[in-house]
Amino acid sequence: MNQFRFSRRPDIGDKIRVSFEFFPPKNDEMEARLWDTVTRLEPLRPKFVSVTYGAGGSTRERTARTVKRILNETALTPAAHMTCVNAARHEVDAVVQEFADMGVKRFVALRGDPAEGVGAAYRPHPDGYANGAELVGALKGIGEFDISVSAYPEKHPESPDFATDFDMLKRKADNGATRAITQFFFDNDLYERYVEKARRAGIYIPIVPGILPVHNFTQVANFSSRCGALVPAWLAERFDGLQNDPQTHALVASAVAAEQVLDLVERGVGDFHFYTMNRADLVFAICHMIGIRSHEVEAAGSAAA
């Protein structure tokens, strides 16, 4: 596929549901930026917003604080990420219960990356959950949660083949996953073929495309090469020469992502998950371009009390 093709319909925004991913801030400056982003995106009324859990469970406390603040100060529905890494089963269960006691009813269940980062060998905790499928089963055993899991249109970089990937995804679905959210991708044909293969493998949960706005093409290209995501030549050409032109880069990035979403809508997709990188402007512009408009925000009950 050389580029996306779509025909714009005036009512298309009414047919699209979005969710957003945030990561917990590391310092006061990042905290301020995150909450500027949350405030900016809240009026778009996302279906939910997820908060990541760092490699090896390294952001547990910051994730909990961020989720709690979203619950207390916004009308958004948060989903807490949970991973299996570096924790025994009883420790994971305790964290799940902590989130549930806050009022969290949604989780994103992931195997998780080693604390050493992408590329390091994954080693299950001897007393922990071995993978995402086991974690989903544990969550369902604790409560009737809405559970999202991961999917990989271009294959998980550690998987020997797609059959292994689909086997794991089916186990997640059979254990109670509500939906799968994909790793970001830029070739919609790859996503469409992946969904078709998943259905043939007996996997029928929704497979929601993960959309990554390109805030910095060089960084995205480098990260893509590490996680096995294809950067098509036509995409590289779009950003060629814009390394020192951030304004034009942002305009191109919003157009590219909006084209990708609208092309997927033409193929029958209605749900999209945006990896915001804790930045609002591109995501807000993309949502506007695909027909999603701001609404007046109702104060959260606990914040108004």
Number of C-alpha atoms within 10 A of each C-alpha: 10 9 15 18 13 14 9 15 11 8 11 15 17 12 12 18 17 18 21 25 19 21 21 22 19 10 8 9 9 14 15 12 15 22 18 14 20 20 14 16 21 20 18 20 20 17 15 17 24 24 23 24 25 22 19 19 22 13 17 17 13 18 24 21 14 22 25 17 14 19 20 17 14 21 18 21 19 26 25 24 27 27 23 27 26 23 18 15 17 12 14 22 18 11 15 22 16 13 19 17 10 14 14 20 18 22 25 25 27 21 22 22 22 20 15 11 13 15 12 10 11 17 11 17 14 11 12 18 24 17 18 25 23 18 25 29 19 18 23 15 13 12 12 11 19 17 23 28 24 21 24 24 25 20 20 18 14 13 10 10 11 17 14 14 19 22 15 16 24 21 17 28 24 17 19 22 28 21 20 24 20 20 22 23 23 20 20 19 15 14 21 17 11 20 19 11 15 22 13 11 14 13 20 16 19 16 25 23 26 24 23 20 24 22 19 15 20 14 10 16 16 12 13 15 11 12 17 17 23 15 17 15 10 12 16 13 9 14 19 12 10 15 12 8 10 12 10 12 21 20 13 17 25 23 17 19 25 24 21 20 26 25 19 22 20 15 13 10 19 19 20 23 24 22 21 24 17 21 20 18 16 21 26 20 19 22 23 16 19 22 20 23 14 15 10 9 14 12 13 15 12 11 12 10 6
